[in-house]
């Protein structure tokens, strides 16, 4: 059993790295900013090692390890604690977070080279990793909320990393505000637990400890009706963080941040925190059928909806962003149909291949001079073979092609949804299946547009590119610090799916090890590997790839030209291209019309005329009275005397009268 | 000669003094009227001292506390003090009137309005 202090080290090492960079290196030794990169890499590496030890410890114990919670605040009967939860979910998340973080930090040393904010970048990255680790380790609801907000803050800081770009500053603000709407739901859920401690305290449970809440929900102490509302509140937070409909609009805009940030925060870890949160409170969700159905439907709709938008984007990072939203929808869908193990499995594999794809997109952008617009790329296959091969592996994994990792996790989800048999599960199964086809199409569309054909000029041709190089852009393979992490992640994306969750026993790894391991405490039946479902989804994915090849892969004259497709499906094309007008709806209708013109202007009016009016009336009364009364001070001594005399007589008169 | 009559005299003198102090323009007249008001107060103080406490003693000598015996002449002593203070005050007042007169060539209180707003 691993001592608690060692687990705390996973949290404190990145924190120390952040403090040293932010407190020492950046203010005093900014000339040696490169040290910040190496320090962060060292911190992540040691955190990764300890995380693996922690995970191994959980595997050996065959169960979560309980640590006594530390008292933080006692207010009357309310006990707020700090503690560590170490179960299968935490162990997996720790390894995912630290491993992807390590790869991204190594990659960033090359990608961020020469940036003025180099030390600041690594300070934020350390802070983010620390917050994320704090979130997955947390045992109390308050702790979860604190780190939940901290990762949101880091996301804000990193999206707005190039704050001198107005679009980046706006995107950072948008991400913060939109996720805050969801966080409000989470806060309400926590407040409910806060004010209803007595219900749980009667059974000796603390309503502010996650495990106790789950126990209470499973034992029926929290009734199904209450569980619904609690779960919906918590789910609202998850919807915001994981960019599910209708709070998804911030994630595509978050691509304004540096690409490694997109890989770490907006693909692999932070956005998965929403899924993690639902998984953490899974018994609570399970206590309410309605909440589970809501999670499944929102997830399923998001999976399909985001995939449709991804079909028509020209910015490679936006394609990946919508793909991320879609895959997070998949995870939510899985949780909603009760496929807990499959959801975490997909989270696990997705973190590797989506991190890989984002880093790959950064690599191609690096090569083509800083543009992300695929219309100005092309022909990079021969120039950057390493990036191409790793990107291809990532795309195949995401598309769910046998035997790469995405195939196993996606299939597990679909099989579970199909196996459930109820209406909601069947519905989201079809949504997920269509999304799988689209996923394959848009990934290979991106792949063909980027790597095949002729090079189309890069940033020098892109009118919207930030930095215009003089003359031609000369594409080149990225340095080893960028290619190395790509290769490591590609190996993980390719192999890890089958290795950790095989369909036949692999000697030391038993059949369905991962899902059994993660969901062991929930006593679920893991469905059998469903060959028809796997075949159908594979055929659909292959169809998507073939269609993408037909439209974008063939040189010069495409078999089906994209323009023709756009004409044939014009209304749909417009709908997808304009992202269902969600941004316009929020911006023009909700923000401008309802909030600004309705609410804000009403409040402005009442502030101007009611509040300020009252102040002004008080002011006028005082001033006017003063003006009138001041005439009495005329310097005529005898007038004053008269006033005093009459006053005395009056006072005595009144006194005598009322005595 | 009883308490009511003496108090009535005091009140009348006070009223005359007040009337004069509020209506006369000449500052010296005003000062004189203030003296009248002092006098009225003195009359009242002496009258109350002369009539109230001795009367109480006469009714029931044993019930009167020692302190009442000691304050038998309070009014009279007070009057002497007031006369003294009034003399000092009138000297001060006349000096102020002289100073105003030097500045304004006038002793009318209606002309001394520097303290208006």
Interface residues (C-beta under 8 A of the other chain):
Chain A: X630 X631 X633 X634 X635 X636 X637 X638 X641 X642 X645
Chain B: X18 X21 X22 X23 X30 X109 X110 X112 X113 X114 X115 X116 X117
